[in-house]
Amino acid sequence: MSATFWVWFGISIYIVAGLAIALMARRQLGAGVSEFFLANRKLGGFLSAMTYSATTYSAFMMIGLAGLTYFHGVGALGFELTYLCGMFMMVFFLPRFWLVGKKYGYVSPIELLSDRYQSKWVGVTAAILALVFLVPYGAVQLMGVGYLMNGISQGVIPVVAGIIIAVVCAIAWSSIAGLRSVAWTDAFQAIIMIVVSAAVLGVVVASLGGLGAFFSKLESSVPGLLTVPSAKGAWNINMFIGLALPWLFFLISNPQVSQRLFIPKSVTAMKQMLGGFLIFGFIYTLISVLWGFSATLLVPGLENADLATPTLLALPIIPMGLAIIVMIGITAAAISTIDSILLTLSSVWARDIHKGLINPKVSEKGELRVGQWVIPIMAIIAFLFAWWVTEQPEGGLELMISPLSAAASAGLLMAVPAIFGAFFWKRATAIGAIVSCIAGAIIVLIFQITGWKPLGWWPGVWGFIVCVPLFIIVSLATKPPKEKAEEFIGYLRGALKKGRFI
Amino acid sequence: MSKSAWAWIWFAFLLALDIAIPWYVLTRVETVSGAFLFWTVWVAVAIISAFVIFLKWKEVER
């Protein structure tokens, strides 16, 4: 039977299993906004760890990161592990988000900012930032699925068909039971992601003679890829910092992941979430990078880095069945990220824009209805963006995973000073937060669109250089919400002590 | 100095190593035991440090 048949067969099983899991999760669904968007803050440690992992790690890993490794070598490992090292900051932020989430009933991290700064405009600014930068990031996931299915079926399945499948799954899994269906399907998908990627890497490394022989071949064939700057010189310190800086703060800058800091049901669940994620991230990063290195040995000379994974999967050394399962694993990584983005953006729209700005008197039921309607609308916007990119004359791959992911993270980085200020600086003000977010985002967008990199520094770096001092100076020049700051930070001081948090 | 301040300093130190060692010390080591091994061990240290801190957390009243 043809590859196309097996692709459809594999995808059908994946969709049926995912739907069954989402429908099972629906049985536990209660009423209310907090229930739909946060599973009523009662998720256990395992589910919390898995949904955090599956949301964080997207199609970027086995396609984008593998491609970066293929072209630039070990620097890609350094960049991704710098992100993981940034997770050390969870020891500060996880208990803080969790405690204030419970005390004040925040549904989204953006609502936290609005309340802390006592300004709905801070929320609106952060919400717009999230909408502007997360929609392209979501679209990247859709495109990843489209190109992968197209590649594995040797062009028989059109890119747009893969995109549509991803959109439909993401809408279904985020709509059926909100965070409950997303978390359950995320757990299912996280397991697929790590198991199949480890299995296929094992097959490839075995075909190269085992791990020792694999490393020896790397050292003899592509020694220049084992150092930084890379032998080609493209992966220099500016590129490294340009990519690593936005990702270092990913845990607080991306609302779809920081919203997950509200959901563990207890401190024990929080610990399991953090520990589980760190172990998952470490293993999955090494697998993705070694996968990229194996592509440099087995399919050298590709012009487009994002084609490394589909090309490697098409080699005869990889059994067709395993290639299909890997494709499903990458599809799972993409869909588990986009459904979380959709759910977060819908909560942001419902709570921070609709209730915060348009209709403050809306009932909880009405707010929930708005959120549920926003899920397919956001999905359609992401779909149209992805479709538009793939229809570009040069081909969508030019705008693919790595550049768009980097641009999205760089934009979201501009909210970081405001988030730090909310937790650590009583003098921080709403105007400081708004001005720094807007100015930083404008710089990132201009530099990203024009491709301008003064001194060779990347857009995110320039945006950050501008927005941090701007946040401090404008805050010092304006009036802080003194009473709220005292109450918010004062509460945290006491609560942190009680739980032996730092 | 508070435990929190020490933790921030430790984190900053890890980030300094992230740039200094692979980009300036190991830059000519074209083997797996160079930057590849450094970053793998370095992040393992960061993860273990996080475990050391968060395993001390205790349950709070809900």
Interface residues (C-beta under 8 A of the other chain):
Chain A: V74 G75 L77 G78 L81 T82 L84 C85 M87 F88 M89 M90 V91 F92 L94 P95 L99 K102 F215 L218 E219 P223 G224 L226 T227 V228 P229 I237 F240 I241 A244 L248 S266 V267 T268 M270 K271 L274 G275 L278 I279 F282 L286 A495 K498 G499 R500 F501 I502
Chain B: S2 K3 S4 A7 W8 F11 L14 L15 D18 I19 P22 W23 L26 T27 R28 V29 E30 T31 V32 G34 A35 F36 W39 T40 W42 V43 A44 A46 I47 S49 A50 F51 I53 F54 L55 K56 W57 K58 E59 V60 E61 R62
